[in-house]
Amino acid sequence: MDRNPSPPCSDAEEEEGDAVGNTVYSKHWLFSVLTRLIEVIAPAEPDPAASPEGARTELDEEMENDICKVWDMSMDEDVALFLQEFNAPDIFMGVFAKSKCPRLTEICVGILGNMACFQDICMSISKDENLGQVLLQRLCDSDSPTLLETSRLLLTCLSQPEVANIWVERIRENPSVYDCVCFIMSSSTNVDLLVKVGEVVDKLFDLDEELMLNWIKNGTCQSVGPSVDDSPEELPDFKIVPCILEAAKQVRSDNPEGLDVYMHILQLLTTVDEGIQAIVQAPDGGKETWSLLYDLVCQELCQPDDPPIIVQEQKTVLASILSVLSAMFASQTEQEYTRMRKNMPLIGSLIRILQYMEGCGKRALDNSKESKQEETERTEINEEDFHLKILKDICCELLSNMLQELTKENTLEGLHQGHLNEQTCSCAFQNLLPLYFASVESFLEVLREADQTLADNLEKRFPSLKVHT
């Protein structure tokens, strides 16, 4: 069904006190649905619609409509509290243990996800060790909608500081979570699921470096893993980096936010030496990672036909990508894919990003002049955009390292391809000086061999360089 039915309201004629909290929803109706739910998983008499194992595999239409209404209603705090008082989580535990109906499992996890949005209920759900373990087991489910709702529930809990550590510790002690998450990232084609799982991994790595290190080092499959029809009998030894790359490839075209998430996961990996080594010491030496990120920067993001303001929209994903490229370039200068003759377009893209940031800065300044009244708020935000500053710093660091590696032949090729000219070099120098003076000076010496006139013109624009030559 495309959308859940509208939740029911209590009739005016119904006896006073039937409403749930301050809502118009009926307590009696909710009781009846939950009671019927208990009967579904523990019928008094054998059900002719049940499977040979004795459990229903499909919901009848009326029950599905009603439980979906409860799902919608559970977004209201009064309803969520009422469900908590009625021990709905325990009922759902019974569903997870006995139900063979994927749709029913999905809905029950979804209701718990809505209930967990409220702090006290989230605390109660999180402290229930049995429920916590059962929910983590749902990550090995073969049903994508159930996996999506389970991931949403986990992300909700991990986003609440009061209970986040409970879940981090629980996941750290449960090795099957790693296998299930890697299996999803490496094999799923469901973009919504991949994005949500990515958000869970991103949050976990951000919260706990020890867990991230464990997952980086984890290369052996210890659990049976998800049970799906087309899965191999034995799952491969999952490595975290190839799984992240596979998921990123799936989401890159359809979901920019999802791509941002997976690029940030890669960036988090590079904050520890073990993460960088996991990337560059892969069987291909990191070539697949470099190729994907290179292609994103040079072919998809911040392109010549984009308006400069695009850098505002793409600043976080660009910062993550360039941070990973910078870490790889610094650690793997001997790899074939980092040879400068293959990376002149990347230098051109880095300079274009800096040019677009300058355009955004000028636009922000013009806007601040036009509206003096909002100067104390808007102008400060525009002038000191935290994420843009991070992007500029990362971009300059990578550009300076690459410029130092250029030979005369590389530079001639860059001039011929249009990646290097007086305008682009001026932009690069303007942003790199004075912090990266040595890099600029080194590049200028090579440039003088390739194009004396251009080098002289740049020296005139930047007198500090001429003094030192």
C-alpha positions as CSV (number, residue, x, y, z in Angstrom):
1,M,0.0,0.0,0.0
2,D,1.3,3.5,-0.9
3,R,0.4,5.2,2.4
4,N,-0.8,4.2,5.8
5,P,-4.5,4.8,6.5
6,S,-5.4,7.9,8.7
7,P,-5.5,7.2,12.4
8,P,-8.9,6.8,14.0
9,C,-10.5,9.3,16.4
10,S,-12.6,8.7,19.4
11,D,-16.3,9.5,18.8
12,A,-17.9,12.3,20.8
13,E,-20.5,9.8,22.1
14,E,-17.9,7.5,23.6
15,E,-17.7,7.6,27.3
16,E,-15.6,10.4,28.9
17,G,-11.9,9.5,29.5
18,D,-11.5,7.2,26.5
19,A,-9.1,9.7,24.8
20,V,-5.4,9.0,25.0
21,G,-3.9,11.9,26.8
22,N,-4.7,15.2,25.1
23,T,-5.3,13.5,21.7
24,V,-8.6,12.4,20.2
25,Y,-7.4,8.9,19.8
26,S,-9.4,6.1,21.5
27,K,-7.8,4.0,24.3
28,H,-10.5,1.3,23.7
29,W,-9.6,1.0,20.1
30,L,-5.8,0.8,20.8
31,F,-6.5,-1.9,23.4
32,S,-8.5,-3.9,20.9
33,V,-5.7,-3.7,18.2
34,L,-3.0,-4.7,20.6
35,T,-5.1,-7.6,21.9
36,R,-5.7,-8.8,18.4
37,L,-2.0,-8.5,17.8
38,I,-1.4,-10.9,20.7
39,E,-3.9,-13.3,19.2
40,V,-2.1,-13.2,15.9
41,I,1.1,-14.4,17.3
42,A,-0.5,-16.7,19.9
43,P,-3.8,-17.9,18.5
44,A,-6.1,-19.9,20.7
45,E,-7.0,-22.2,17.8
46,P,-5.0,-23.3,14.7
47,D,-5.2,-20.8,11.9
48,P,-6.0,-22.3,8.4
49,A,-4.0,-19.3,6.9
50,A,-0.9,-20.2,8.8
51,S,2.2,-21.8,7.4
52,P,3.1,-25.5,8.1
53,E,5.2,-24.2,11.0
54,G,2.0,-22.7,12.5
55,A,2.7,-19.0,12.0
56,R,1.0,-16.6,9.7
57,T,3.2,-15.4,6.8
58,E,0.8,-12.6,5.7
59,L,-1.5,-10.2,7.5
60,D,-5.1,-9.9,6.7
61,E,-6.1,-6.5,5.3
62,E,-8.0,-5.3,8.3
63,M,-5.3,-6.2,10.8
64,E,-2.7,-4.5,8.5
65,N,-4.8,-1.4,8.2
66,D,-5.3,-1.2,12.0
67,I,-1.7,-1.8,13.0
68,C,-0.5,0.7,10.4
69,K,-2.8,3.3,12.1
70,V,-1.1,2.5,15.4
71,W,2.2,3.1,13.6
72,D,1.1,6.6,12.5
73,M,-0.4,7.3,15.9
74,S,2.8,6.4,17.7
75,M,4.4,9.6,16.5
76,D,2.4,11.4,19.1
77,E,4.0,11.4,22.5
78,D,0.8,10.7,24.4
79,V,0.1,7.6,22.3
80,A,3.7,6.5,22.6
81,L,3.5,6.7,26.4
82,F,0.2,4.9,26.4
83,L,1.8,2.1,24.3
84,Q,4.7,2.0,26.8
85,E,2.3,1.6,29.7
86,F,0.4,-1.1,27.9
87,N,3.7,-3.0,27.6
88,A,3.7,-2.8,23.8
89,P,7.5,-3.4,23.6
90,D,6.9,-6.8,25.3
91,I,4.2,-7.6,22.8
92,F,6.5,-6.7,19.9
93,M,9.1,-9.0,21.4
94,G,6.6,-11.8,21.0
95,V,6.1,-10.8,17.4
96,F,9.9,-10.9,16.7
97,A,10.2,-14.3,18.3
98,K,7.1,-16.0,16.7
99,S,6.0,-14.1,13.6
100,K,6.9,-15.3,10.2
101,C,5.2,-12.3,8.6
102,P,7.8,-9.7,7.4
103,R,5.2,-6.9,7.1
104,L,4.2,-7.3,10.7
105,T,7.8,-7.3,11.9
106,E,8.5,-4.2,9.9
107,I,5.5,-2.4,11.4
108,C,6.3,-3.3,15.0
109,V,10.0,-2.2,14.6
110,G,8.6,1.0,13.0
111,I,6.3,1.7,16.0
112,L,9.3,1.2,18.4
113,G,11.3,3.6,16.2
114,N,8.6,6.2,16.6
115,M,8.3,5.6,20.4
116,A,12.1,5.9,20.7
117,C,11.9,9.5,19.6
118,F,10.8,10.4,23.1
119,Q,13.6,10.4,25.7
120,D,12.1,8.5,28.6
121,I,10.7,5.8,26.3
122,C,14.0,5.6,24.5
123,M,15.8,5.1,27.8
124,S,13.4,2.3,28.7
125,I,13.8,0.5,25.4
126,S,17.6,0.9,25.5
127,K,18.0,-0.5,29.0
128,D,16.0,-3.6,28.1
129,E,18.9,-6.0,27.3
130,N,16.7,-8.7,25.8
131,L,14.9,-6.3,23.6
132,G,18.2,-4.7,22.6
133,Q,19.7,-8.0,21.5
134,V,16.6,-9.0,19.6
135,L,16.6,-5.7,17.7
136,L,20.2,-6.1,16.8
137,Q,19.3,-9.6,15.4
138,R,16.9,-7.9,13.1
139,L,19.9,-6.5,11.2
140,C,20.4,-10.0,9.9
141,D,16.8,-10.1,8.5
142,S,16.3,-10.7,4.8
143,D,13.5,-8.2,4.5
144,S,14.6,-4.8,3.3
145,P,11.7,-2.8,4.9
146,T,12.4,-4.4,8.2
147,L,16.1,-3.6,7.9
148,L,15.2,0.0,7.1
149,E,13.1,0.4,10.2
150,T,15.6,-1.3,12.4
151,S,18.3,1.0,11.1
152,R,16.1,4.0,11.7
153,L,15.4,2.8,15.3
154,L,19.2,2.3,16.0
155,L,20.0,5.8,14.6
156,T,17.3,7.4,16.8
157,C,18.8,5.7,19.9
158,L,22.4,6.5,18.9
159,S,21.4,10.2,18.4
160,Q,20.3,10.5,22.0
161,P,23.3,11.1,24.3
162,E,21.7,9.6,27.3
163,V,21.5,6.1,25.8
164,A,24.0,6.2,22.9
165,N,26.8,4.5,24.9
166,I,24.4,1.6,25.8
167,W,24.0,0.8,22.2
168,V,27.7,1.4,21.3
169,E,28.7,-1.1,23.9
170,R,26.0,-3.6,22.9
171,I,27.1,-3.4,19.2
172,R,30.8,-3.7,20.2
173,E,30.0,-6.9,22.0
174,N,28.0,-8.3,19.2
175,P,30.3,-9.3,16.3
176,S,27.4,-10.3,14.0
177,V,26.4,-6.6,13.7
178,Y,29.6,-6.0,11.7
179,D,28.9,-8.9,9.4
180,C,25.3,-7.9,8.8
181,V,26.1,-4.2,8.2
182,C,28.9,-5.2,5.8
183,F,26.6,-7.6,4.0
184,I,24.0,-4.9,3.5
185,M,26.5,-2.3,2.3
186,S,28.1,-4.7,-0.2
187,S,25.0,-6.4,-1.6
188,S,21.9,-4.2,-1.2
189,T,20.5,-2.2,-4.1
190,N,17.9,-0.5,-1.9
191,V,19.1,3.2,-1.8
192,D,17.0,4.2,1.2
193,L,18.3,1.2,3.2
194,L,21.9,1.9,2.2
195,V,21.6,5.6,3.3
196,K,20.1,4.7,6.7
197,V,22.7,2.0,7.4
198,G,25.4,4.4,6.3
199,E,24.0,7.0,8.8
200,V,24.2,4.3,11.6
201,V,27.8,3.5,10.7
202,D,28.8,7.1,10.5
203,K,27.2,7.8,13.9
204,L,28.9,4.8,15.5
205,F,32.4,5.7,14.2
206,D,31.8,9.3,15.3
207,L,30.8,8.2,18.8
208,D,33.4,5.5,19.4
209,E,36.9,5.3,17.9
210,E,37.5,1.9,19.6
211,L,34.6,0.4,17.8
212,M,35.8,1.9,14.5
213,L,39.2,0.4,15.0
214,N,37.7,-3.0,15.8
215,W,35.7,-2.8,12.5
216,I,38.8,-1.7,10.6
217,K,40.8,-4.7,11.9
218,N,37.9,-7.2,11.6
219,G,38.5,-9.3,8.5
220,T,37.0,-12.6,9.5
221,C,33.4,-13.6,9.3
222,Q,32.3,-15.1,12.6
223,S,28.6,-15.3,12.2
224,V,26.2,-17.0,9.8
225,G,25.0,-13.7,8.6
226,P,21.8,-12.7,6.8
227,S,19.7,-15.4,5.3
228,V,18.7,-14.6,1.7
229,D,17.9,-16.8,-1.2
230,D,20.7,-15.6,-3.4
231,S,23.4,-15.4,-0.7
232,P,26.4,-17.7,-0.8
233,E,26.5,-20.6,1.7
234,E,29.5,-19.0,3.3
235,L,29.9,-15.2,3.5
236,P,33.2,-13.7,2.4
237,D,35.7,-12.2,4.9
238,F,34.3,-8.7,4.9
239,K,36.6,-5.8,4.8
240,I,35.1,-2.5,5.8
241,V,36.5,-0.3,3.0
242,P,35.3,-2.3,-0.1
243,C,31.8,-2.5,1.5
244,I,31.7,1.3,2.0
245,L,32.9,1.8,-1.6
246,E,30.2,-0.5,-3.0
247,A,27.5,1.3,-1.0
248,A,28.8,4.7,-2.2
249,K,28.6,3.6,-5.8
250,Q,25.0,2.5,-5.3
251,V,23.8,5.8,-3.8
252,R,26.0,8.3,-5.8
253,S,23.5,8.9,-8.6
254,D,20.2,8.8,-6.7
255,N,21.0,10.3,-3.3
256,P,23.5,13.1,-2.8
257,E,22.9,13.0,1.0
258,G,23.7,9.3,1.0
259,L,26.9,10.0,-0.9
260,D,27.8,12.6,1.7
261,V,27.3,10.1,4.5
262,Y,29.6,7.5,2.9
263,M,32.3,10.0,2.1
264,H,32.2,11.1,5.7
265,I,32.7,7.5,6.9
266,L,35.8,7.3,4.7
267,Q,37.0,10.5,6.1
268,L,36.5,9.2,9.7
269,L,38.6,6.2,8.7
270,T,41.5,8.5,7.8
271,T,41.6,10.0,11.3
272,V,43.5,6.9,12.5
273,D,46.6,5.3,10.9
274,E,44.9,2.0,10.8
275,G,42.1,3.5,8.7
276,I,44.5,5.0,6.2
277,Q,46.4,1.7,5.9
278,A,43.1,-0.2,5.4
279,I,42.5,2.1,2.4
280,V,45.9,2.1,0.8
281,Q,46.9,-1.5,1.6
282,A,43.9,-3.0,0.0
283,P,44.7,-5.7,-2.6
284,D,44.5,-3.0,-5.3
285,G,46.7,-0.6,-3.3
286,G,43.8,1.8,-2.9
287,K,43.2,2.3,-6.6
288,E,39.5,1.7,-6.4
289,T,39.1,4.3,-3.7
290,W,41.2,6.9,-5.5
291,S,39.4,6.3,-8.8
292,L,36.0,6.7,-7.3
293,L,36.9,9.9,-5.4
294,Y,38.8,11.3,-8.4
295,D,35.9,10.7,-10.6
296,L,33.5,12.4,-8.2
297,V,35.6,15.5,-8.0
298,C,36.6,15.8,-11.6
299,Q,33.4,14.6,-13.3
300,E,30.4,15.2,-11.0
301,L,30.9,17.8,-8.3
302,C,31.6,21.5,-8.7
303,Q,31.8,21.3,-12.5
304,P,32.8,24.2,-14.9
305,D,29.1,24.7,-16.0
306,D,27.9,24.9,-12.4
307,P,27.3,28.3,-10.8
308,P,29.9,29.2,-8.1
309,I,27.2,28.9,-5.4
310,I,27.2,25.1,-5.9
311,V,30.2,24.9,-3.6
312,Q,27.9,25.9,-0.7
313,E,25.6,23.0,-1.5
314,Q,28.5,20.5,-1.9
315,K,30.9,21.8,0.7
316,T,30.6,18.9,3.2
317,V,30.9,16.1,0.7
318,L,33.8,17.8,-1.1
319,A,35.6,18.3,2.2
320,S,35.3,14.6,3.0
321,I,36.5,13.5,-0.4
322,L,39.4,15.9,-0.5
323,S,40.4,14.9,3.0
324,V,40.6,11.2,2.0
325,L,42.5,12.0,-1.2
326,S,44.9,14.2,0.7
327,A,45.6,11.4,3.2
328,M,46.1,8.9,0.4
329,F,48.4,11.2,-1.6
330,A,50.5,11.8,1.5
331,S,50.9,8.1,2.3
332,Q,51.1,6.6,-1.2
333,T,53.2,8.8,-3.5
334,E,54.7,5.7,-5.1
335,Q,51.4,4.3,-6.3
336,E,50.8,4.6,-10.0
337,Y,47.4,6.3,-9.5
338,T,49.0,9.2,-7.7
339,R,51.5,9.9,-10.5
340,M,51.0,13.6,-11.5
341,R,50.8,12.9,-15.2
342,K,47.4,11.2,-14.5
343,N,46.2,13.9,-12.1
344,M,46.4,17.2,-13.8
345,P,42.5,17.4,-14.1
346,L,42.4,17.0,-10.3
347,I,44.7,20.1,-9.9
348,G,42.3,21.9,-12.2
349,S,39.3,20.9,-10.1
350,L,41.0,21.9,-6.8
351,I,41.7,25.4,-8.2
352,R,38.1,25.6,-9.5
353,I,36.8,24.9,-6.1
354,L,38.9,27.7,-4.7
355,Q,37.7,30.0,-7.4
356,Y,34.1,29.2,-6.6
357,M,34.7,29.8,-2.9
358,E,36.0,33.3,-3.8
359,G,32.8,33.9,-5.8
360,C,30.7,32.8,-2.8
361,G,32.7,35.2,-0.6
362,K,32.1,38.1,-2.9
363,R,28.4,37.3,-3.1
364,A,28.1,37.2,0.7
365,L,29.9,40.5,1.0
366,D,27.5,42.1,-1.5
367,N,24.5,40.7,0.3
368,S,25.8,42.1,3.6
369,K,26.1,45.6,2.1
370,E,22.5,45.4,0.8
371,S,20.9,44.5,4.2
372,K,22.6,46.4,7.0
373,Q,19.8,45.6,9.4
374,E,20.7,41.9,9.7
375,E,24.4,42.6,9.9
376,T,24.9,41.1,13.4
377,E,23.6,37.7,12.3
378,R,23.7,37.0,8.6
379,T,27.0,38.7,7.8
380,E,28.9,36.8,10.5
381,I,27.5,33.5,9.2
382,N,28.4,34.4,5.6
383,E,31.8,35.7,6.4
384,E,32.9,32.9,8.7
385,D,31.2,29.8,7.2
386,F,32.8,27.0,9.3
387,H,32.4,24.3,6.7
388,L,33.7,26.5,3.8
389,K,36.8,27.2,5.9
390,I,37.3,23.5,6.5
391,L,36.9,22.9,2.7
392,K,39.4,25.6,1.9
393,D,42.0,24.4,4.3
394,I,41.8,20.8,3.0
395,C,41.8,21.9,-0.6
396,C,44.9,24.0,-0.1
397,E,46.8,21.3,1.7
398,L,46.2,18.8,-1.1
399,L,46.9,21.3,-3.8
400,S,50.2,22.4,-2.2
401,N,51.3,18.8,-1.9
402,M,50.4,18.1,-5.6
403,L,52.1,21.2,-6.9
404,Q,55.4,20.2,-5.2
405,E,55.4,16.9,-7.2
406,L,55.0,18.6,-10.6
407,T,57.7,18.2,-13.2
408,K,58.3,20.3,-16.3
409,E,56.5,17.7,-18.4
410,N,53.5,17.6,-16.1
411,T,53.3,21.4,-16.1
412,L,53.5,21.6,-19.9
413,E,50.7,19.1,-20.1
414,G,48.6,21.1,-17.6
415,L,49.2,24.3,-19.6
416,H,48.2,22.5,-22.8
417,Q,45.0,21.0,-21.2
418,G,44.0,24.4,-19.8
419,H,44.2,23.4,-16.1
420,L,47.1,25.8,-15.6
421,N,47.1,29.4,-16.9
422,E,47.6,32.9,-15.4
423,Q,44.1,33.0,-13.9
424,T,44.2,29.6,-12.2
425,C,47.7,30.0,-11.0
426,S,46.9,33.4,-9.5
427,C,44.0,31.9,-7.7
428,A,46.1,29.1,-6.4
429,F,48.9,31.4,-5.2
430,Q,46.4,33.8,-3.6
431,N,45.0,31.0,-1.5
432,L,48.2,29.1,-0.8
433,L,50.4,32.1,0.3
434,P,51.8,32.7,2.8
435,L,51.2,29.3,4.6
436,Y,52.4,27.2,1.7
437,F,55.2,29.4,0.5
438,A,57.7,26.6,0.0
439,S,55.3,24.7,-2.2
440,V,54.4,27.8,-4.4
441,E,58.1,28.6,-4.7
442,S,58.9,25.1,-5.8
443,F,56.2,25.1,-8.4
444,L,57.3,28.5,-9.7
445,E,60.8,27.2,-10.4
446,V,59.3,24.4,-12.5
447,L,56.9,26.7,-14.2
448,R,59.7,29.0,-15.2
449,E,61.2,26.1,-17.2
450,A,57.9,25.4,-18.9
451,D,56.6,29.0,-19.5
452,Q,59.0,31.8,-18.5
453,T,56.5,34.6,-19.4
454,L,53.8,33.2,-17.2
455,A,56.2,32.8,-14.3
456,D,57.4,36.4,-14.7
457,N,53.8,37.7,-14.7
458,L,53.0,35.7,-11.6
459,E,56.1,37.1,-9.9
460,K,54.8,40.6,-10.7
461,R,51.5,39.8,-9.1
462,F,53.0,38.3,-6.0
463,P,56.1,40.4,-5.1
464,S,56.9,38.2,-2.1
465,L,57.9,35.5,-4.5
466,K,60.3,37.7,-6.4
467,V,62.2,38.7,-3.3
468,H,63.1,35.0,-2.6
469,T,64.1,34.1,-6.2
